[in-house]
């Protein structure tokens, strides 16, 4: 699927990282909030998803695949130097939707974590 000139800017079929802005990627089990201005991604587990070490803002390293209908795949840098970890990776369940969000909808905005 490709975004076309007719694709509304608030809803996309693919996220590449060059779009800028704030995006919520909904997968089958979780939500992933991409801040492409700051270069971070935050996972928020859904109702039936377990916790993860990525349930906090992490520096986005690469976006490999974020396409509706496919598994999401990206990598995240560590917060600082680590002898043991080069980077973290995400391999999600199927991406259901990709939607632009406002700053007040982001995890932690006003102390609220979206569900």
C-alpha positions in Angstrom: 0.0 0.0 0.0 1.2 3.4 -0.8 0.1 6.8 0.4 -1.2 8.8 -2.6 -2.0 12.5 -2.9 -5.6 11.6 -1.9 -4.5 10.0 1.4 -5.4 12.4 4.2 -2.4 13.6 6.2 -3.9 12.5 9.5 -4.2 8.8 8.4 -1.5 6.9 6.6 -0.8 3.4 5.3 2.9 3.6 5.8 5.3 5.4 8.1 8.9 5.9 6.9 10.3 8.4 9.4 10.6 11.4 7.0 7.0 12.6 7.7 7.7 14.5 10.9 5.1 15.0 13.5 3.5 12.7 16.1 2.0 9.3 15.1 0.1 6.5 16.9 0.7 3.1 15.3 -2.0 0.7 16.5 -1.1 -2.9 16.3 -3.2 -5.9 17.2 -2.1 -5.8 20.8 -0.4 -2.5 21.6 0.0 1.2 20.6 3.3 2.7 19.6 3.7 6.5 19.7 6.3 7.9 17.3 7.6 11.4 17.9 9.4 12.1 14.6 10.4 15.6 15.7 12.3 14.3 18.7 13.2 10.9 17.1 11.6 8.7 19.8 9.1 5.9 20.0 7.1 4.7 23.1 5.1 1.5 23.4 1.9 1.4 25.4 0.7 -2.2 25.9 -2.9 -2.9 25.1 -5.4 -4.7 27.4 -4.1 -8.2 26.6 -0.4 -7.3 26.1 2.3 -7.9 28.6 4.8 -5.3 29.7 8.1 -4.7 27.7 11.4 -2.9 28.2 10.2 -0.6 25.4 7.2 0.8 27.4 9.0 4.1 27.7 10.4 6.7 25.2 13.4 5.3 23.4 15.6 7.0 20.7 14.4 5.8 17.3 17.3 4.3 15.3 15.6 2.9 12.2 12.2 2.3 10.8 12.4 -0.9 8.7 8.7 -1.6 8.1 5.6 0.2 9.4 2.9 -0.6 6.9 -0.8 -1.3 7.6 -1.4 -5.0 7.2 2.2 -6.0 8.0 4.2 -6.6 11.1 6.0 -3.5 12.4 9.8 -3.6 12.6 12.1 -0.9 13.8 15.2 -0.4 16.0 15.9 1.9 18.9 19.1 3.1 20.4 20.1 2.6 24.0 19.9 5.6 26.3 23.6 5.7 26.7 26.7 3.6 26.4 26.3 -0.1 27.0 28.9 -2.9 26.6 26.1 -5.5 26.3 23.4 -3.9 24.1 24.0 -2.3 20.7 20.3 -1.4 20.2 16.8 -2.6 21.0 14.4 -3.9 18.3 10.7 -4.1 17.9 8.9 -6.8 15.8 5.2 -6.1 16.4 2.0 -7.9 15.6 0.1 -6.7 12.5 -0.2 -2.9 12.1 -3.9 -2.0 12.1 -3.7 1.8 11.6 -1.3 4.8 11.5 -2.8 8.0 12.7 -1.5 11.5 13.4 -2.0 12.6 17.0 -1.8 15.8 18.9 0.8 16.4 21.7 -1.9 16.1 24.4 -2.7 12.6 23.1 0.9 11.4 23.6 1.8 9.1 26.5 2.6 11.0 29.6 1.0 14.3 28.4 -0.7 15.7 31.5 0.2 12.6 33.4 -2.2 10.4 31.4 -1.3 7.3 29.5 -3.7 6.6 26.7 -5.5 3.3 26.7 
